[in-house]
Amino acid sequence: MAFADNVKQLPSVAHLAQLELRNAAGEVVACIPNQPGKAGSLAVYAALAAKYGRIDAAAAEEGLALFAEHTDAARAHPGSHPNIDRLFHLIRSGEALEVKLTSIT
């Protein structure tokens, strides 16, 4: 299935302003805002966090499948898809990231 189709199957993120990813030290290592061009990544990461409780290697594997054709593009052009590159890193490193969701107020 294509990425756009996968995103349609995920829970809505309309209520979210952003998602923060934190390392083991509690430091924010990335933020995915709810804005055009980022909302799909936000939906993927939010769904993975809901299912796994954090973004670890297992969540990252599922995330790569959800990103579909963009995963292949990220493999071919490292740096062009940082939210996918992060998933590759988590699989290689075995690290995990905690997720903090911020709702729109």
MARBA-3410 file (N, C-alpha, C, O; in Angstrom, 1 decimal):
105
0.8,-1.2,0.0,0.0,0.0,0.0,0.9,1.2,0.0,2.0,1.2,0.6 ~ 0.5,2.3,-0.6,1.2,3.5,-0.7,1.1,4.3,0.6,0.2,4.1,1.4 ~ 2.1,5.2,0.9,2.1,5.9,2.1,0.8,6.7,2.3,0.3,6.6,3.4 ~ 0.3,7.4,1.3,-1.0,8.1,1.5,-2.1,7.2,2.0,-2.9,7.7,2.8 ~ -2.2,6.0,1.4,-3.2,5.1,1.8,-3.0,4.6,3.3,-3.9,4.5,4.0
-1.7,4.4,3.6,-1.4,3.9,5.0,-1.8,5.0,6.0,-2.4,4.7,7.0 ~ -1.5,6.3,5.7,-1.8,7.4,6.6,-3.3,7.5,6.8,-3.8,7.8,8.0 ~ -4.1,7.2,5.8,-5.6,7.3,5.9,-6.1,6.2,6.9,-7.2,6.4,7.5 ~ -5.4,5.1,7.1,-5.8,4.1,8.0,-5.4,4.3,9.5,-5.8,3.6,10.4 ~ -4.5,5.3,9.7,-4.1,5.7,11.0,-5.0,6.6,11.7,-5.8,7.3,11.1
-5.0,6.6,13.1,-5.8,7.6,13.8,-5.5,9.0,13.4,-4.4,9.3,13.1 ~ -6.5,9.8,13.5,-6.3,11.3,13.2,-5.4,11.9,14.2,-5.3,11.6,15.4 ~ -4.6,12.9,13.7,-3.7,13.7,14.5,-4.2,15.1,14.5,-3.4,16.0,14.9 ~ -5.4,15.4,14.1,-5.9,16.8,14.0,-5.9,17.5,15.3,-5.8,18.7,15.4 ~ -5.9,16.7,16.4,-5.9,17.3,17.8,-4.5,17.6,18.3,-4.4,18.2,19.4
-3.5,17.2,17.6,-2.1,17.3,18.0,-1.4,18.6,17.4,-1.6,18.9,16.2 ~ -0.7,19.3,18.2,0.1,20.4,17.7,1.5,19.9,17.3,2.0,20.4,16.3 ~ 2.0,18.9,18.0,3.3,18.4,17.7,3.6,17.1,18.5,2.8,16.7,19.4 ~ 4.7,16.5,18.2,5.2,15.3,18.9,6.7,15.5,19.1,7.4,15.9,18.2 ~ 7.1,15.3,20.4,8.6,15.4,20.7,9.1,14.0,20.9,8.4,13.1,21.5
10.3,13.8,20.5,11.1,12.5,20.7,12.2,12.8,21.6,13.0,13.8,21.4 ~ 12.3,12.0,22.7,13.3,12.2,23.7,14.2,11.0,23.9,13.7,9.9,23.9 ~ 15.5,11.2,24.1,16.4,10.1,24.3,16.4,9.7,25.7,15.6,10.1,26.5 ~ 17.2,8.7,26.0,17.2,8.1,27.4,17.5,9.1,28.5,17.1,8.9,29.6 ~ 18.2,10.2,28.1,18.6,11.2,29.1,17.4,12.3,29.2,17.5,13.2,30.0
16.3,12.1,28.5,15.2,13.0,28.5,15.4,14.2,27.7,14.5,15.1,27.7 ~ 16.4,14.2,26.9,16.6,15.4,26.0,15.8,15.3,24.7,15.7,14.2,24.2 ~ 15.2,16.4,24.3,14.5,16.4,23.0,15.5,16.3,21.9,16.3,17.1,21.7 ~ 15.3,15.2,21.1,16.2,15.0,19.9,15.5,15.4,18.6,16.2,15.5,17.6 ~ 14.2,15.5,18.6,13.4,15.8,17.4,12.0,16.2,17.8,11.5,15.8,18.8
11.5,17.1,16.9,10.1,17.5,17.1,9.4,17.4,15.7,10.0,17.9,14.7 ~ 8.3,16.8,15.7,7.5,16.7,14.4,6.2,17.5,14.6,5.3,17.1,15.3 ~ 6.2,18.7,14.0,5.0,19.6,14.1,3.8,19.1,13.2,4.1,18.4,12.2 ~ 2.7,19.5,13.6,1.5,19.2,12.7,1.3,20.3,11.7,0.6,21.3,12.0 ~ 2.0,20.1,10.6,1.9,21.1,9.5,2.0,20.4,8.2,2.5,19.3,8.2
1.7,21.0,7.1,1.8,20.4,5.8,3.2,19.9,5.6,4.2,20.6,5.9 ~ 3.3,18.7,5.0,4.6,18.1,4.8,5.1,17.3,5.9,6.1,16.5,5.8 ~ 4.5,17.5,7.1,5.0,16.8,8.3,3.9,15.9,8.9,4.1,15.1,9.8 ~ 2.6,16.2,8.6,1.5,15.6,9.3,1.5,14.1,9.1,1.0,13.4,10.0 ~ 1.9,13.6,7.9,2.0,12.2,7.7,3.0,11.5,8.6,2.7,10.4,9.2
4.1,12.1,8.8,5.1,11.6,9.7,4.6,11.6,11.2,4.8,10.7,11.9 ~ 3.9,12.7,11.5,3.3,12.8,12.8,2.3,11.7,13.1,2.3,11.1,14.1 ~ 1.5,11.4,12.1,0.5,10.3,12.2,1.2,9.0,12.4,0.8,8.2,13.2 ~ 2.3,8.7,11.6,3.0,7.4,11.8,3.6,7.3,13.2,3.4,6.3,13.9 ~ 4.3,8.3,13.6,5.0,8.3,14.9,4.0,8.2,16.0,4.2,7.5,17.0
2.9,9.0,15.9,1.9,8.9,17.0,1.3,7.5,17.1,1.0,7.0,18.2 ~ 1.0,6.9,15.9,0.4,5.6,15.9,1.4,4.6,16.5,1.0,3.7,17.3 ~ 2.6,4.7,16.2,3.6,3.8,16.7,3.8,3.9,18.2,3.9,3.0,18.9 ~ 3.8,5.2,18.7,3.9,5.4,20.1,2.7,4.9,20.9,2.8,4.3,22.0 ~ 1.5,5.0,20.3,0.3,4.4,20.9,0.4,2.9,21.0,-0.1,2.3,22.0
0.9,2.3,20.0,1.0,0.8,20.0,2.1,0.3,20.8,1.9,-0.7,21.5 ~ 3.3,0.9,20.7,4.5,0.4,21.4,4.9,1.1,22.7,5.7,0.6,23.5 ~ 4.3,2.2,22.9,4.7,3.0,24.1,5.9,3.9,24.0,6.1,4.7,24.8 ~ 6.6,3.6,22.9,7.8,4.4,22.6,8.2,4.0,21.2,7.6,3.1,20.6 ~ 9.3,4.6,20.7,9.7,4.3,19.3,11.1,3.5,19.5,12.1,4.1,19.8
10.9,2.2,19.4,12.1,1.3,19.5,12.3,0.6,18.2,11.7,0.9,17.2 ~ 13.2,-0.4,18.2,13.5,-1.1,16.9,12.2,-1.8,16.3,12.0,-1.7,15.1 ~ 11.4,-2.4,17.1,10.2,-3.0,16.6,9.2,-2.0,16.0,8.7,-2.2,14.9 ~ 9.1,-0.9,16.7,8.2,0.2,16.2,8.8,0.8,14.9,8.1,1.1,14.0 ~ 10.1,0.9,14.9,10.8,1.5,13.7,10.6,0.6,12.5,10.4,1.1,11.4
10.6,-0.7,12.7,10.4,-1.7,11.6,9.0,-1.5,11.0,8.8,-1.4,9.8 ~ 8.0,-1.4,11.9,6.6,-1.1,11.4,6.5,0.2,10.7,5.8,0.4,9.7 ~ 7.2,1.2,11.3,7.2,2.6,10.7,7.7,2.6,9.3,7.2,3.3,8.4 ~ 8.8,1.8,9.0,9.4,1.8,7.7,8.4,1.2,6.7,8.3,1.6,5.6 ~ 7.6,0.2,7.2,6.6,-0.4,6.3,5.5,0.6,6.0,5.0,0.7,4.9
5.1,1.4,7.0,4.1,2.4,6.9,4.5,3.6,5.9,3.7,4.1,5.1 ~ 5.8,3.9,6.0,6.3,5.0,5.1,6.4,4.5,3.6,6.5,5.3,2.7 ~ 6.2,3.2,3.4,6.1,2.6,2.1,7.1,3.1,1.1,8.3,3.0,1.3 ~ 6.7,3.7,0.0,7.6,4.1,-1.1,8.7,5.2,-0.6,9.7,5.3,-1.2 ~ 8.3,5.9,0.4,9.3,6.9,1.0,10.5,6.2,1.7,11.6,6.8,1.7
10.3,5.0,2.2,11.4,4.3,2.8,12.4,4.0,1.7,13.6,4.1,2.0 ~ 12.0,3.5,0.6,13.0,3.3,-0.5,13.7,4.5,-0.9,14.9,4.5,-1.2 ~ 13.0,5.7,-1.0,13.6,6.9,-1.4,14.6,7.4,-0.3,15.7,7.9,-0.6 ~ 14.3,7.1,1.0,15.2,7.5,2.0,16.5,6.6,2.0,17.6,7.1,2.3 ~ 16.3,5.4,1.7,17.5,4.5,1.5,18.4,5.0,0.4,19.6,5.0,0.5
17.8,5.4,-0.7,18.6,5.8,-1.9,19.2,7.2,-1.7,20.2,7.5,-2.3 ~ 18.6,8.0,-0.8,19.0,9.4,-0.7,19.1,9.7,0.8,18.2,10.5,1.3 ~ 20.1,9.2,1.6,20.1,9.5,3.0,20.1,11.0,3.2,20.8,11.8,2.5 ~ 19.4,11.4,4.3,19.3,12.8,4.6,18.1,13.5,4.0,17.7,14.6,4.5 ~ 17.4,12.9,3.0,16.3,13.5,2.4,15.0,13.3,3.1,14.0,14.0,2.9
15.0,12.3,4.0,13.8,12.0,4.8,14.2,11.8,6.3,14.3,10.6,6.7 ~ 14.5,12.8,7.0,15.0,12.6,8.4,14.2,11.8,9.3,14.7,11.1,10.2 ~ 12.9,11.9,9.2,12.0,11.1,10.1,12.1,9.6,9.8,11.9,8.7,10.7 ~ 12.4,9.2,8.5,12.7,7.8,8.2,14.1,7.5,8.5,14.3,6.4,9.0 ~ 15.1,8.3,8.3,16.4,8.1,8.7,16.5,7.8,10.1,17.3,6.9,10.5
15.7,8.4,11.0,15.7,8.2,12.4,15.3,6.8,12.7,15.9,6.1,13.6 ~ 14.4,6.2,12.0,13.9,4.9,12.2,15.0,3.9,11.8,15.3,2.9,12.5 ~ 15.7,4.1,10.7,16.9,3.3,10.3,17.9,3.3,11.5,18.4,2.2,11.9 ~ 18.2,4.4,12.0,19.2,4.6,13.1,18.7,3.8,14.4,19.5,3.1,15.0 ~ 17.4,3.8,14.7,17.0,3.1,15.9,17.1,1.6,15.7,17.4,0.9,16.6
16.8,1.1,14.5,17.0,-0.3,14.2,18.5,-0.7,14.4,18.8,-1.7,15.0 ~ 19.4,0.1,13.8,20.8,-0.2,13.8,21.3,-0.2,15.3,22.1,-1.0,15.7 ~ 20.9,0.9,16.0,21.5,1.1,17.3,20.9,0.4,18.4,21.5,0.2,19.5 ~ 19.6,0.0,18.3,18.9,-0.6,19.4,18.4,0.4,20.4,17.8,0.0,21.4 ~ 18.6,1.7,20.1,18.1,2.7,21.0,16.6,2.8,20.9,16.0,2.3,20.0
16.0,3.5,21.9,14.6,3.8,21.9,14.4,5.3,22.3,15.2,5.9,23.0 ~ 13.3,5.8,21.7,13.0,7.2,22.0,11.6,7.3,22.7,10.7,6.6,22.3 ~ 11.5,8.0,23.7,10.2,8.3,24.4,9.5,9.4,23.6,10.1,10.2,22.9 ~ 8.2,9.3,23.7,7.3,10.3,22.9,6.5,11.1,23.8,5.8,10.6,24.7 ~ 6.5,12.4,23.5,5.6,13.3,24.2,4.7,14.0,23.2,5.2,14.6,22.2
3.4,13.8,23.3,2.4,14.4,22.4,1.9,15.7,23.0,1.6,15.8,24.2 ~ 1.8,16.7,22.2,1.3,18.0,22.6,0.0,18.3,21.9,0.0,18.4,20.6 ~ -1.1,18.4,22.6,-2.4,18.7,22.0,-2.5,20.2,21.7,-1.9,21.0,22.3 ~ -3.4,20.5,20.7,-3.7,21.8,20.3,-4.5,22.4,21.5,-5.5,21.7,21.9 ~ -4.2,23.6,21.9,-5.0,24.2,23.0,-5.9,25.2,22.5,-6.6,25.8,23.3
END
